[in-house]
């Protein structure tokens, strides 16, 4: 797996962000005397959350989670790595306090959990360099094998597009589901799949790691808000996290975090 080195000065910039307006954040009653919080995340989708070459957790969601825990009373974090498709069940089963991952803000998710958005994201389709199969649109995936992450939005979108292909009399794509983004990407790398469907952020990461091997075939589509997941009954935590995101936008640490990972274009409006 390829790992990008991040300049230490940028890391320091994000982690040493000022705590302007922190006094406006009301720490939830249930966390007043707690010394730690448990965060669930998939941790397999760079640059959002992943293990670096030294097997240390890093990424956008890791930095964001640390900033939130600090502003909630300097809590320690226990990261509970959970398969993406099992994140919401884990939260509802009270195995963690919050889902710190890239959850697309969809109505069906809002029916079961609260969400606090922290950025936007879109979908993309990655192909091998030179795009030998000529994949430029979703229609071009007709008859092709596409690797995706289980429980991901791209899987839902591709399944829906298959119905359109069938109605048009075209061969559907074969959507191959993997439990981690890393495995889905590996399928493309060893040519077990013709394409790899993922978020724009993850697509850009892999393309940046190996520009001579991969490129984006189908560019950004289906833009949507991305958020953190919190239990509906945990309203105080939802309100506190929402205020923290606003404070980070106001004091500049939010922009610094996105700039560190080269995803400034995904910032909230």
PEPEMO-V591448 format. One record per backbone hydrogen bond with DSSP energy under -0.5 kcal/mol. CO is the residue of the C=O (numbers start at 0). NH is the residue of the N-H. Records with the same first field share a line. If there is no record, write none. Layout:
CO->NH  NH
This chain:
4->6
6->9  10
7->11
8->12
9->13
10->14
11->15
13->16
18->21
20->23
21->24
23->25
24->26
27->30  31
28->31
30->33
34->75
36->38  77
37->96  97
38->79
39->99
40->81
44->47  48
46->59
47->60  61
48->44
49->57
51->54
55->51
57->49
58->62
59->63
60->64
61->65
62->66
63->67
64->68
65->69
66->70
67->71
68->74
69->72  73
75->36
76->78
77->38  79
78->80
79->40
82->85
83->86
85->89
86->90
87->91
88->92
89->94
90->93
97->39  99
98->100  228
100->102
101->103
102->226
103->105
105->108  109
106->110
108->111  112
111->231
113->229
114->116
115->227
118->225
120->223
121->199
122->220
123->197
124->216  217
125->195
126->214
127->130
130->133
133->135
136->139
137->140
138->141
140->143
143->145  173
144->193  194
145->175
146->196
147->177
148->151
151->155
152->156
153->157
154->158
155->159
156->160
157->161
158->162
159->163
160->164
161->165
162->166
163->167
164->169
165->168
172->174
173->145  175
174->176
175->147
177->149
179->183
180->184
181->185
182->186
183->187
184->188
185->189
186->191  192
187->190
194->146
195->125
197->123
198->202
199->203
200->204
201->205
202->206
203->207
204->208
205->209
207->210
209->212  213
212->128
214->126  216
216->218
217->124
220->122
223->120
224->104
225->117  118
226->102
227->115
228->98
229->113
230->233
232->234
233->236  237
234->238
235->239
236->240
237->241
238->242
239->243
240->244
241->245
242->246
243->247
244->248
245->249
246->250
247->251  253
251->255
252->256
253->257
254->258
255->259
256->260
257->262
258->261
262->265
263->266
265->119
